[in-house]
């Protein structure tokens, strides 16, 4: 029997596998699409592309979803930390639920055929799933 020197003794969870970053994430694609829409307008006026040509609703939705993803990342780090317990994580779950509401509100002003709407729906689903897992007690044991 071979013993893996990288394996920690007493470890409950397997090794963390991080997803490989693709060449472009969904956010980058949406931003490029927004820039591409605004560039012809700015070029026809003979001026550089102003930031005000991008919809404020889309900018708000992007920043809200980025905040939500950062919060999910912080939550996942707290979940794998053996020093944290459920009492310490409970306020973070409340933050996740409040953030989900913010994401839903930010997405309400985005058109249904916009790719950003799909991203917001996926972020909202991820937030809701984590809140439900905690509330149902799936993290105990």
C-alpha positions as a Markdown table, in Angstrom:
| # | Residue | x | y | z |
|---|---|---|---|---|
| 1 | Unk | 0.0 | 0.0 | 0.0 |
| 2 | Unk | 1.4 | 3.4 | -1.0 |
| 3 | Unk | 0.9 | 6.4 | 1.3 |
| 4 | Unk | 0.3 | 9.7 | -0.3 |
| 5 | Unk | 2.6 | 12.2 | 1.4 |
| 6 | Unk | 0.2 | 15.1 | 0.5 |
| 7 | Unk | -2.7 | 13.6 | 2.3 |
| 8 | Unk | -3.4 | 15.0 | 5.8 |
| 9 | Unk | -4.0 | 12.4 | 8.5 |
| 10 | Unk | -7.5 | 12.8 | 10.0 |
| 11 | Unk | -8.7 | 14.8 | 7.1 |
| 12 | Unk | -12.4 | 14.5 | 6.5 |
| 13 | Unk | -12.8 | 16.4 | 3.3 |
| 14 | Unk | -10.9 | 15.4 | 0.1 |
| 15 | Unk | -8.5 | 17.8 | -1.6 |
| 16 | Unk | -10.0 | 21.1 | -2.8 |
| 17 | Unk | -10.4 | 21.2 | -6.5 |
| 18 | Unk | -10.6 | 24.7 | -7.9 |
| 19 | Unk | -12.3 | 25.1 | -11.3 |
| 20 | Unk | -10.0 | 26.1 | -14.0 |
| 21 | Unk | -10.6 | 29.7 | -15.2 |
| 22 | Unk | -11.7 | 29.8 | -18.8 |
| 23 | Unk | -10.4 | 32.3 | -21.2 |
| 24 | Unk | -13.4 | 34.6 | -20.6 |
| 25 | Unk | -15.9 | 34.4 | -17.8 |
| 26 | Unk | -19.6 | 35.4 | -18.1 |
| 27 | Unk | -18.9 | 38.8 | -16.7 |
| 28 | Unk | -16.2 | 39.6 | -19.2 |
| 29 | Unk | -18.4 | 38.5 | -22.1 |
| 30 | Unk | -21.3 | 40.8 | -20.8 |
| 31 | Unk | -18.9 | 43.7 | -20.4 |
| 32 | Unk | -17.4 | 43.3 | -23.8 |
| 33 | Unk | -21.0 | 43.2 | -25.2 |
| 34 | Unk | -21.9 | 46.4 | -23.4 |
| 35 | Unk | -18.7 | 48.1 | -24.7 |
| 36 | Unk | -19.3 | 46.9 | -28.2 |
| 37 | Unk | -22.9 | 48.4 | -28.1 |
| 38 | Unk | -21.6 | 51.7 | -26.8 |
| 39 | Unk | -18.5 | 52.0 | -29.1 |
| 40 | Unk | -20.3 | 52.7 | -32.4 |
| 41 | Unk | -22.3 | 55.5 | -30.8 |
| 42 | Unk | -19.2 | 57.1 | -29.4 |
| 43 | Unk | -17.3 | 56.7 | -32.6 |
| 44 | Unk | -20.1 | 58.4 | -34.6 |
| 45 | Unk | -19.7 | 61.4 | -32.3 |
| 46 | Unk | -16.0 | 61.4 | -32.7 |
| 47 | Unk | -15.2 | 61.1 | -29.1 |
| 48 | Unk | -13.8 | 58.3 | -26.8 |
| 49 | Unk | -16.4 | 56.0 | -25.3 |
| 50 | Unk | -17.9 | 57.6 | -22.2 |
| 51 | Unk | -18.7 | 55.4 | -19.3 |
| 52 | Unk | -22.1 | 57.1 | -19.0 |
| 53 | Unk | -23.2 | 55.3 | -22.2 |
| 54 | Unk | -23.4 | 52.0 | -20.3 |
| 55 | Unk | -26.8 | 51.5 | -18.6 |
| 56 | Unk | -26.7 | 52.3 | -14.9 |
| 57 | Unk | -29.0 | 49.4 | -14.2 |
| 58 | Unk | -26.5 | 47.0 | -15.8 |
| 59 | Unk | -23.6 | 48.5 | -13.8 |
| 60 | Unk | -25.6 | 48.2 | -10.6 |
| 61 | Unk | -26.5 | 44.6 | -11.5 |
| 62 | Unk | -22.8 | 43.8 | -12.2 |
| 63 | Unk | -21.6 | 45.3 | -9.0 |
| 64 | Unk | -24.3 | 43.6 | -7.0 |
| 65 | Unk | -23.6 | 40.2 | -8.5 |
| 66 | Unk | -19.8 | 40.7 | -8.0 |
| 67 | Unk | -20.5 | 41.5 | -4.3 |
| 68 | Unk | -22.6 | 38.4 | -4.0 |
| 69 | Unk | -19.9 | 36.2 | -5.5 |
| 70 | Unk | -17.4 | 37.7 | -3.1 |
| 71 | Unk | -19.7 | 36.9 | -0.2 |
| 72 | Unk | -20.2 | 33.3 | -1.5 |
| 73 | Unk | -16.4 | 32.9 | -1.7 |
| 74 | Unk | -16.0 | 34.2 | 1.9 |
| 75 | Unk | -18.8 | 31.8 | 3.0 |
| 76 | Unk | -17.1 | 28.8 | 1.3 |
| 77 | Unk | -13.8 | 29.7 | 3.0 |
| 78 | Unk | -15.6 | 29.8 | 6.4 |
| 79 | Unk | -17.2 | 26.4 | 5.7 |
| 80 | Unk | -13.9 | 24.7 | 5.2 |
| 81 | Unk | -12.3 | 26.3 | 8.2 |
| 82 | Unk | -12.3 | 23.8 | 11.0 |
| 83 | Unk | -12.2 | 26.5 | 13.6 |
| 84 | Unk | -15.6 | 28.0 | 12.5 |
| 85 | Unk | -18.8 | 26.6 | 13.9 |
| 86 | Unk | -22.5 | 27.0 | 13.0 |
| 87 | Unk | -23.0 | 29.9 | 15.4 |
| 88 | Unk | -20.2 | 31.8 | 13.7 |
| 89 | Unk | -21.6 | 31.1 | 10.3 |
| 90 | Unk | -25.2 | 32.0 | 11.0 |
| 91 | Unk | -24.8 | 35.8 | 10.6 |
| 92 | Unk | -23.1 | 35.1 | 7.3 |
| 93 | Unk | -26.1 | 33.1 | 6.1 |
| 94 | Unk | -28.3 | 36.0 | 7.0 |
| 95 | Unk | -26.0 | 38.2 | 4.8 |
| 96 | Unk | -26.4 | 35.6 | 2.0 |
| 97 | Unk | -30.2 | 35.9 | 2.2 |
| 98 | Unk | -30.1 | 39.7 | 2.2 |
| 99 | Unk | -27.7 | 39.7 | -0.8 |
| 100 | Unk | -30.0 | 37.3 | -2.7 |
| 101 | Unk | -32.8 | 39.9 | -2.3 |
| 102 | Unk | -30.5 | 42.6 | -3.6 |
| 103 | Unk | -29.5 | 40.4 | -6.6 |
| 104 | Unk | -33.2 | 39.8 | -7.4 |
| 105 | Unk | -34.0 | 43.5 | -7.2 |
| 106 | Unk | -31.0 | 44.4 | -9.4 |
| 107 | Unk | -32.2 | 41.8 | -12.0 |
| 108 | Unk | -35.7 | 43.1 | -12.1 |
| 109 | Unk | -34.8 | 46.0 | -14.3 |
| 110 | Unk | -32.8 | 43.9 | -16.8 |
| 111 | Unk | -34.4 | 42.5 | -20.0 |
| 112 | Unk | -35.2 | 38.8 | -20.0 |
| 113 | Unk | -33.1 | 38.2 | -23.2 |
| 114 | Unk | -30.0 | 39.9 | -21.7 |
| 115 | Unk | -27.2 | 37.4 | -20.8 |
| 116 | Unk | -26.7 | 39.4 | -17.6 |
| 117 | Unk | -30.2 | 38.3 | -16.5 |
| 118 | Unk | -29.1 | 34.7 | -16.7 |
| 119 | Unk | -26.0 | 35.4 | -14.6 |
| 120 | Unk | -28.1 | 37.1 | -12.0 |
| 121 | Unk | -30.5 | 34.2 | -11.9 |
| 122 | Unk | -27.7 | 31.7 | -11.4 |
| 123 | Unk | -26.1 | 33.9 | -8.6 |
| 124 | Unk | -29.5 | 34.2 | -6.9 |
| 125 | Unk | -30.0 | 30.4 | -7.1 |
| 126 | Unk | -26.6 | 29.7 | -5.6 |
| 127 | Unk | -27.3 | 32.1 | -2.7 |
| 128 | Unk | -30.7 | 30.6 | -2.1 |
| 129 | Unk | -29.4 | 27.1 | -2.2 |
| 130 | Unk | -26.8 | 27.8 | 0.5 |
| 131 | Unk | -29.3 | 29.5 | 2.7 |
| 132 | Unk | -31.7 | 26.6 | 2.4 |
| 133 | Unk | -28.9 | 24.0 | 3.1 |
| 134 | Unk | -28.1 | 25.9 | 6.3 |
| 135 | Unk | -31.7 | 26.3 | 7.4 |
| 136 | Unk | -32.6 | 22.6 | 6.8 |
| 137 | Unk | -29.7 | 21.6 | 8.9 |
| 138 | Unk | -27.8 | 19.8 | 6.1 |
| 139 | Unk | -24.5 | 21.1 | 7.5 |
| 140 | Unk | -24.8 | 19.3 | 10.8 |
| 141 | Unk | -23.0 | 16.0 | 11.1 |
